[in-house]
Amino acid sequence: MSGTKSMKFYEVTTQYVLTAHLVANNLFAITTKKWNAMTPAQQKTVQGAADRFADAITAQMEKDEAEMAAFFKAQGLDVYAPDVVAFRKHVLDVYAKSKFAKDWRPGMLERINAL
């Protein structure tokens, strides 16, 4: 939150939109070789720690976003949440018709969306 105040975004914009599309990078990676060398109990422990870490990062991001929204409202900005479902549908439709979609393997987008 303090970074937002120092950057003073509120001085150059009139709105803050809660699209919920910016998520912290909470990727935990481990090689298959290392993972397979662990016992099931060790894998469970490591996975549990990674899950708790991801949950903690998400909770912190949600807290930061709520604080930013309150701060921006106090600075006189319009803070609103758009219809995220309609936004997502529109963006995916535009993407599906774009030149970029043709380079993807069939079914790749559906596999990503299923995650």
C-alpha positions as CSV (number, residue, x, y, z in Angstrom):
1,M,0.0,0.0,0.0
2,S,2.8,2.4,0.8
3,G,4.1,2.0,-2.8
4,T,0.8,3.2,-4.1
5,K,0.9,6.4,-2.1
6,S,4.4,7.1,-3.2
7,M,3.6,6.6,-6.8
8,K,0.6,8.9,-6.5
9,F,-1.6,7.1,-9.1
10,Y,-4.5,9.0,-7.6
11,E,-3.0,12.3,-9.0
12,V,-3.2,11.1,-12.7
13,T,-6.4,9.0,-12.9
14,T,-10.0,9.4,-11.9
15,Q,-10.9,5.8,-11.4
16,Y,-9.8,2.5,-9.9
17,V,-11.3,-0.6,-11.4
18,L,-11.5,-3.8,-9.5
19,T,-11.1,-6.4,-12.3
20,A,-9.5,-9.0,-10.1
21,H,-7.1,-10.0,-12.9
22,L,-3.8,-9.1,-11.2
23,V,-2.8,-12.0,-9.0
24,A,0.6,-12.3,-7.2
25,N,3.0,-14.8,-8.7
26,N,2.8,-17.5,-6.2
27,L,4.3,-20.2,-8.3
28,F,6.2,-22.9,-6.5
29,A,8.3,-25.1,-8.7
30,I,10.3,-28.3,-8.0
31,T,11.9,-30.7,-10.5
32,T,10.2,-33.9,-11.2
33,K,13.4,-35.7,-10.2
34,K,13.4,-34.1,-6.8
35,W,9.7,-34.6,-6.3
36,N,9.8,-38.3,-7.2
37,A,12.8,-38.8,-4.8
38,M,10.6,-37.7,-1.9
39,T,8.4,-40.1,0.1
40,P,4.6,-39.5,-0.1
41,A,4.7,-38.0,3.3
42,Q,7.4,-35.5,2.3
43,Q,5.5,-34.7,-0.9
44,K,2.4,-34.1,1.2
45,T,4.3,-31.8,3.6
46,V,5.9,-29.8,0.7
47,Q,2.6,-29.5,-1.1
48,G,0.8,-28.4,2.1
49,A,3.5,-25.7,2.7
50,A,3.1,-24.5,-0.9
51,D,-0.7,-24.4,-0.6
52,R,-0.5,-22.4,2.6
53,F,2.0,-20.0,1.1
54,A,-0.3,-19.4,-2.0
55,D,-3.2,-18.8,0.3
56,A,-1.3,-16.3,2.4
57,I,-0.1,-14.4,-0.7
58,T,-3.7,-14.3,-2.0
59,A,-5.0,-13.1,1.4
60,Q,-2.3,-10.4,1.5
61,M,-3.2,-9.2,-2.1
62,E,-6.9,-9.1,-1.2
63,K,-6.1,-7.0,1.9
64,D,-3.8,-4.7,-0.1
65,E,-6.5,-4.2,-2.8
66,A,-9.1,-3.4,-0.2
67,E,-6.8,-0.8,1.4
68,M,-6.0,0.7,-2.0
69,A,-9.6,0.9,-2.9
70,A,-10.4,2.7,0.4
71,F,-7.4,5.0,-0.1
72,F,-8.4,5.9,-3.6
73,K,-12.0,6.6,-2.6
74,A,-10.6,8.9,0.1
75,Q,-8.7,10.7,-2.7
76,G,-11.9,11.2,-4.6
77,L,-11.5,8.5,-7.3
78,D,-14.4,6.5,-8.6
79,V,-13.8,2.9,-7.4
80,Y,-16.0,0.3,-9.1
81,A,-16.1,-3.4,-9.9
82,P,-17.2,-4.2,-13.5
83,D,-19.1,-7.3,-14.5
84,V,-16.1,-9.6,-14.5
85,V,-18.0,-12.5,-16.2
86,A,-19.0,-10.3,-19.1
87,F,-15.5,-8.8,-19.3
88,R,-13.9,-12.2,-19.4
89,K,-16.3,-13.5,-22.1
90,H,-15.7,-10.4,-24.2
91,V,-11.9,-10.7,-23.9
92,L,-11.9,-14.4,-24.7
93,D,-14.1,-13.9,-27.7
94,V,-11.8,-11.2,-29.0
95,Y,-8.8,-13.5,-28.4
96,A,-10.4,-16.4,-30.1
97,K,-10.8,-14.3,-33.3
98,S,-7.3,-12.9,-33.1
99,K,-4.3,-13.8,-35.1
100,F,-2.7,-15.1,-31.9
101,A,-5.2,-17.8,-31.3
102,K,-4.3,-19.7,-34.5
103,D,-0.8,-20.5,-33.0
104,W,-2.2,-22.4,-30.1
105,R,-2.8,-26.1,-30.1
106,P,-6.4,-27.2,-30.3
107,G,-7.9,-27.4,-26.8
108,M,-5.0,-25.5,-25.1
109,L,-7.2,-22.6,-24.0
110,E,-9.8,-25.0,-22.5
111,R,-7.0,-26.8,-20.6
112,I,-5.7,-23.6,-19.2
113,N,-9.3,-22.4,-18.2
114,A,-9.9,-25.7,-16.5
115,L,-7.0,-25.1,-14.0
